[in-house]
Amino acid sequence: MKTKILVVDDEQPIVTLLKYNLEQAGYEVITAMDGEEGKRLAELESPDIIILDLMLPKLDGMEVCKMLRQEKIMIPILMLTAKDDEFEKILGLELGADDYMVKPFSPREVIARVKAILRRTQAQTETVNDNTVEVTQIKIGNLTIYPEKYEAYFKDQLLELTLKEFELLHYLAQNKGCVLTRDQLLSSVWNYDFAGDTRIVDVHISHLREKIEKDTKKPVYIKTVRGLGYKIEGPKQE
């Protein structure tokens, strides 16, 4: 069965360009020209990934992303924006998008981003479906991570994490107590060139803190090491 991609964009030339190139790369592609139709197809078709434009009629990309995440639909989302505006990029990520690209872009770059996201999603599916895999865990205080299942729990409650949030949390936990620079995290978690855009790391760290820290201004688990980067460590007292 082919991997299914939902493309949501109101510019027909872009839809045509992406559909053609993604199909040439071996993917099944379904399309929508507005946010309402995009959301409906996301719910109905359960695509493997959504390429979602920011500026859409009826519902914009931000609203679609927010509504899907509120409904616990965690399909990876690659956000497209014509605005080279950091606020728009960061807001999209905060609402649950996994990645973003600024128009204009090359179809080759889109395919590379899609492949990078799908590699992890497919690895997740394979490990969950393989009953022979021995379940391992990483435990730090009240935080428990199951790498093979792509699940993390805090105080025995399942955390609702995007794919990229989980990967960042897992990588920090694998390197418990070690200070990791933003560039290291970009290279290891995003594994392609973000042209030094380390703000994407800060956004995801902030998102994780909101989900596991009692006081995000005084984090116990994910610490900022000023001038260097971040590290994860257990609380001194539970």
N, C-alpha and C positions, 0 to 999 in steps of 0.2 A: 504494500500500500504506500502510495506517495505521501510525502510530508505536505501538509496543507497550510498554505499561507493566505491570510486575509489582508488585502491591501485596501485601505480606506483613505481616499484623497478625492477632492472635488475638481482637480485639474485633469481632464481627460488625457492630455499628452503624457503626463507623469504616470497615470494608471496604465496606459498602453505600453509605455516604455518598461515599467517594472514587471508587468504581467508577461510580456514577451521574454525578457531576460531571465526572469525566475523560472518560467516554463522551460526555457532552453537549458537551464541548470538542473532540470529534473523535478521541479516542484509542481504540485497542483496549486493553482491560484484562483481565489474567489475575490470579487471586488465589490466595493460600495462607494457611493459618491457623496454621502452625507453621514453625519454622526449617528442619527437614529437608525439608519439601515446598517451601519457598521456594528453598532451595539447588538442589534437583532441577530445579525449573522454570527457574531462572536458567541452568542448564547446558543444559537441553533446548530451551527456547524462545528463547534469546538475545534477551531484551527490549532495548529501547533505553535504558531506565532502570528502576531498582528503587527503590520506596518501601518502606523496611524499618524495621519497628518494633524498638525496642531489646529490650523484654521479651517474649520468645516462648517457648512450650513446646518441648521436645526440643532445639533449638539456639537460643540467644539471638541477637539481631541482631549483637552484637559477633563472635561465633563465625562466623556466616554471612559477614559482611564479611571477616573475616580469612582464612577458607578460600577464598573466591572470589579474593581478591587473591593468595594463595599459589599458586593454580592459574592465575595470569596472566589471569584473567577481569576485564577492566578496565571493565565496564559501569558507568556512573555510578550512584552510590547516594545517595539522599536519606534520611537516618536520621531516624526519628521517636522521640521520647522523652517520657515523661510526667514525667520528672524535670528540674526546672529546676536542674540540678546541673552546674557547670562541668566537673568531673572526667569525668562521663559524656559530655558533648559532646566534650571534647578527646580522650578515649580513642577515641571513634568516628572522629574525624578522623584520628587517628594510625594507625588500622588501615586507612585507605583510603577512608572515606566522603568524598563530595565536598561534602556540605552536611548540615545538620541543622535540624529544626524541633521546637519544644517544644509538646506538647499542653496545652490545647486550641488548635486552629488553625482558620482559616476555609478552606473549599475553594478560595476565590478565591486565598488566599495560596499554597496548595499548587500550584495551577495556574501561578501566576506563577513560583514557584521551578522547577517542572518545565520551563517554557518557556525560562527563562534557561539552564538546563543543556543542554537539547536544541538550542538555537540553536548552541552551540559544537560539540556532537557532530555535528550535521548539516553544519555548515560544514567540519568536519574530513573527513567522508566525501566531500563534494563536491569538495574540493581534491585528495584522494588519487585519486579516480576521474577527474579531469580531466587527461589526459595532455598537454594543451597548456600547462599551467601551468609556467612556468620555475621550476625549483627554486632558491630562494635560501637562504642560510645566514647565521647569525650565529656567529662564532667568537671565543671568549674563552679564551685559554690552551688547555687540553685539553678544553674544553667546546665542542661544536658543536650548534647548534640549527637545525632545518629547520622554519620556521613553517608552510609550506603542508602539510607531511606530519605535523605535530603529533608530531615525533620529536626527541629530544635524545640526544646521545652524549657519553660522557666516556671519554677515552682509547680511542676507537673502539668502546666497548661501549654498546649501546643501554640507556638508562635506563628502568626500569619506573616510569612516572609516572602518577598519576591525572590526569584532565583539568584539575582546578584547580591541581595542582602544575605541570603544563606551562605553563598560562597565567601563573602567577605568575613562573616562571623566564623565560619569554619577555618579559614586561613589564619585569622587572628588566634583562634583556639589552638590550632596546630603549633603555633609559635608562642604559646603562653609565656608571659614574662619578658619576651623579646620586644624591643622597640623596632617598629617597622615604619619606614618612611613612606610618605604618600606615593613617591615614584615606585617604590617596591610593591606597594599594594596595587597600583595601576598595572604594573607589569605582570604581577602574579595572578590577580583576580580578573582583570579585564583582558589581559594577554594580547592586546594589540595597541598600536600607537594612538594615544589620545592627545598627542602633541602637548604634553605637559599640563593638561587640563585637570589639575589635582583637586579642583573644587568638587568634582564628581565623587571623590573619596569622602570629603567632608560631609556631603549630603547624606551618603549612605551610613556613615558613622552616626550622624545625628538621628537618622531613622532607627537604627539599632538601639541607640540609647533610650529613645522614647518607649521602646518595647521591653527593655530589661532593667532600666535604672529607676530607682525610686525617685531620685532627684537628678535630673539631667544636667543641672549646673554643678553638682558634686558627684560625678560618676564613681561608682565603686568597681565596676567591671572593666569598662573600656576607658582607659586613661589617655589623656593627651600629654605627651612629653614635649613641652614647649621648644620650638625650634627644630624638632626632630621628626615627630610623627605620632603614632599611636601604639599602645600595647594593651593586651587583655590580661587580667589577673583576677584571682579570687578575692572575695571580701575577707577582711581579717576576722570578722565575727559574723556568724549567720544568725 
